[in-house]
């Protein structure tokens, strides 16, 4: 892809970030997933309008792209996002197997405007027992039986 193609896709992500705030759907974030030079998924932040803390632009774009291609695996695709992804979105990016991420603003710039994802990066890096939200194991012997059952399936799909 050419530099102008990359800039065009980023311009769409930025336009979506502005649409999110102008339409009062959520914060200033937009994202698109691109495959072979075509947008196959797009999203904007809709956390406050649909009361869903997972409705970040990247998550929405990834969901739409997966639906479009009929697969959870987005290998061969790239993500253009108006801001560096938070840890939740970063996890989804890795799970979806995206090839590359282009971002506009850094997490540090976002923090200057009150969107501080550094807290979440820090919490994830802490040992479970040091996190602000208590992480309490419960019934691990019973819970592991689902993994054991899955392991025995002859036609399981690993991801």
Secondary structure per residue as TSV (DSSP state, phi and psi in degrees):
chain	resnum	aa	ss	phi	psi
A	1	X	-	360.0	151.1
A	2	X	-	-85.2	163.8
A	3	X	H	-58.7	-37.3
A	4	X	H	-68.2	-33.2
A	5	X	H	-64.3	-45.8
A	6	X	H	-59.1	-43.4
A	7	X	H	-65.7	-36.3
A	8	X	H	-64.4	-43.2
A	9	X	H	-67.2	-40.0
A	10	X	H	-65.7	-36.8
A	11	X	H	-61.4	-36.6
A	12	X	H	-65.9	-44.4
A	13	X	H	-60.6	-42.8
A	14	X	H	-66.0	-40.7
A	15	X	H	-61.3	-39.9
A	16	X	H	-64.1	-35.8
A	17	X	H	-64.5	-37.2
A	18	X	H	-73.3	-37.1
A	19	X	H	-63.4	-36.9
A	20	X	H	-58.4	-43.0
A	21	X	H	-80.0	-37.1
A	22	X	H	-68.6	-31.5
A	23	X	T	-92.1	3.3
A	24	X	T	58.7	35.6
A	25	X	S	-90.0	-26.2
A	26	X	S	173.0	-162.6
A	27	X	S	-72.8	173.6
A	28	X	S	-78.8	67.5
A	29	X	-	-135.7	137.8
A	30	X	E	-143.4	153.9
A	31	X	E	-155.1	150.7
A	32	X	E	-136.3	147.0
A	33	X	E	-107.0	131.8
A	34	X	E	-120.8	134.1
A	35	X	E	-130.5	124.9
A	36	X	T	50.4	42.7
A	37	X	T	80.1	7.5
A	38	X	E	-123.5	140.3
A	39	X	E	-75.0	122.9
A	40	X	E	-113.1	-5.5
A	41	X	E	-160.6	141.3
A	42	X	E	-144.6	154.9
A	43	X	E	-160.1	160.9
A	44	X	E	-134.2	163.3
A	45	X	-	-66.9	128.0
A	46	X	-	-132.6	23.4
A	47	X	H	-54.2	-50.4
A	48	X	H	-80.8	-25.8
A	49	X	H	-81.6	-29.1
A	50	X	H	-113.3	7.1
A	51	X	T	53.1	50.9
A	52	X	-	-133.7	108.3
A	53	X	T	-66.3	-11.7
A	54	X	T	-94.3	1.0
A	55	X	-	-84.0	51.0
A	56	X	-	-78.0	158.7
A	57	X	H	-57.0	-44.9
A	58	X	H	-65.0	-41.7
A	59	X	H	-63.1	-43.4
A	60	X	H	-64.7	-43.3
A	61	X	H	-64.7	-41.4
A	62	X	H	-65.3	-44.3
A	63	X	H	-58.3	-45.8
A	64	X	H	-64.7	-41.0
A	65	X	H	-64.9	-42.1
A	66	X	H	-62.4	-41.0
A	67	X	H	-63.6	-41.3
A	68	X	H	-62.3	-43.9
A	69	X	H	-89.7	-10.3
A	70	X	T	70.8	32.9
A	71	X	S	-157.2	149.9
A	72	X	S	-79.7	-18.4
A	73	X	-	-92.0	114.8
A	74	X	-	-105.1	31.3
A	75	X	T	-56.7	141.6
A	76	X	T	89.6	1.2
A	77	X	E	-115.2	158.0
A	78	X	E	-126.9	152.5
A	79	X	E	-113.6	133.3
A	80	X	E	-115.1	123.5
A	81	X	E	-136.2	144.5
A	82	X	E	-69.2	-14.8
A	83	X	E	-148.7	150.6
A	84	X	-	-52.5	130.7
A	85	X	-	-64.9	145.5
A	86	X	-	-74.6	171.0
A	87	X	H	-58.0	-37.5
A	88	X	H	-62.3	-48.8
A	89	X	H	-67.2	-37.6
A	90	X	H	-60.6	-41.4
A	91	X	H	-60.3	-44.5
A	92	X	H	-64.1	-36.7
A	93	X	H	-61.7	-45.4
A	94	X	H	-67.9	-43.0
A	95	X	H	-61.3	-36.3
A	96	X	H	-79.3	-8.9
A	97	X	T	65.8	31.6
A	98	X	-	-60.9	146.4
A	99	X	S	-77.7	-36.7
A	100	X	E	-157.8	151.5
A	101	X	E	-125.4	129.0
A	102	X	E	-109.5	133.3
A	103	X	E	-133.7	151.8
A	104	X	E	-86.3	-79.7
A	105	X	E	-79.3	151.9
A	106	X	-	-88.1	165.6
A	107	X	H	-63.5	-28.6
A	108	X	H	-68.5	-40.2
A	109	X	H	-64.9	-44.2
A	110	X	H	-58.1	-39.4
A	111	X	H	-63.0	-32.5
A	112	X	H	-63.9	-21.2
A	113	X	T	-106.8	14.7
A	114	X	T	93.5	4.0
A	115	X	-	-105.6	84.8
A	116	X	-	-101.2	97.1
A	117	X	-	-86.6	-5.8
A	118	X	H	-58.9	-35.2
A	119	X	H	-54.0	-44.3
A	120	X	H	-70.6	-39.3
A	121	X	H	-57.5	-44.9
A	122	X	H	-65.0	-43.5
A	123	X	H	-62.6	-43.0
A	124	X	H	-62.7	-34.2
A	125	X	H	-75.1	-18.2
A	126	X	S	-75.4	153.8
A	127	X	-	-61.9	149.7
A	128	X	G	-48.6	-42.9
A	129	X	G	-71.7	-11.5
A	130	X	G	-102.1	-2.1
A	131	X	S	-74.0	153.1
A	132	X	S	-63.8	-39.9
A	133	X	S	-89.4	126.0
A	134	X	-	-61.9	133.3
A	135	X	-	-112.7	106.6
A	136	X	-	-116.4	115.8
A	137	X	-	-63.4	144.2
A	138	X	-	-152.1	124.7
A	139	X	-	56.7	45.9
A	140	X	H	-62.4	-31.4
A	141	X	H	-65.1	-38.0
A	142	X	H	-76.4	-38.8
A	143	X	H	-65.6	-35.9
A	144	X	H	-66.6	-18.4
A	145	X	H	-64.0	-28.9
A	146	X	H	-66.9	-40.6
A	147	X	H	-64.5	-41.0
A	148	X	H	-62.7	-42.2
A	149	X	H	-63.6	-43.6
A	150	X	H	-61.9	-42.0
A	151	X	H	-59.3	-32.3
A	152	X	T	-81.9	-8.6
A	153	X	-	-69.3	128.2
A	154	X	T	-73.8	-24.8
A	155	X	T	-113.5	28.2
A	156	X	-	-67.8	150.3
A	157	X	-	-107.8	111.9
A	158	X	-	-76.8	147.1
A	159	X	-	-142.9	360.0
